[in-house]
């Protein structure tokens, strides 16, 4: 079968099409014929050498397609079903076939397009977990950075559904317009000076950017009880926290992703099932930025690294 293999860390060109043996499902696993694989910013970080990972490897955490083979102990009723799933050890998705654990797959609800399901299930489940970790309440003002991104766009929609007032922060007119389309009550362009002051004090900030933007978003948190949750560093560096500033302003700083991922598996599965159901009902929509064939994985990584995407990016083997 065809896969994308990474044998060395480096620029997008290290993503090379290769042949590999077809995967064999082990106990409690199935094999999925991949119809769409998610391409996420974490893939860019790992490929470029920004995170320790064993070489060689096949990238890809998120896949969607039909179950074509069962391992021992897998329910025979899964054969032929359309599913979305995460891959073992966050690798193996950029391929024509992927091995996944039954515990890590979800049936695609009737009426939900597969591309939507792939774009929603993992990112939406994370977004729901982040909002829970930050204890977002009705009438909170929530600032979401990277609000036009894959997770950020779903955060905007879910925070609105929870009764919050949402401010979407994004870079440039196209992305701020997208944040408005996702339902943000107000938007700010974080490429413009003084954007954080225009927020007016947020009860909750959810930041995936880090670096200088994360620092400015921290300044936008309401003093005396505001909460700052971080879950990524697409800028390349984490947000710097000065303990004296945090303490004197009375802020709470939360590793929101760590809390979300530490929840019991049943809680995380319920969150994912909930967002899939919402997507099937039309209450949650993922924007699909780009869909390209397997051999164009380098070009998709370039688009992600250049911040040129709005919403989700998919490969079709």
Secondary structure, DSSP 4 states (H G I P E B T S, - for coil): -EEEEBSS-SSGGG-EEEE-PPP---TTEEEEEEEEEE--HHHHHHHTTSS--PSSB---SEEEEEEEEE-TT--GGGTT-EEEEEPGGG---SBSEEEEEGGGEEEPPTT--HHHHHHHHHHHHHHHHHHHHTT--TT-EEEEESTTBHHHHHHHHHHHHTT-EEEEEESSHHHHHHHHHHT-SEEEETTSTTTGGGG--BSEEEES--HHHHHHHHHTBPTTT-EEEE---TTSSPPP--HHHHHHHT-EEEEHHHHHHTS-HHHHHHHHHHHHHHHHTTSS---EEEEEEGGGHHHHHHHHHTT---BEEEEE-
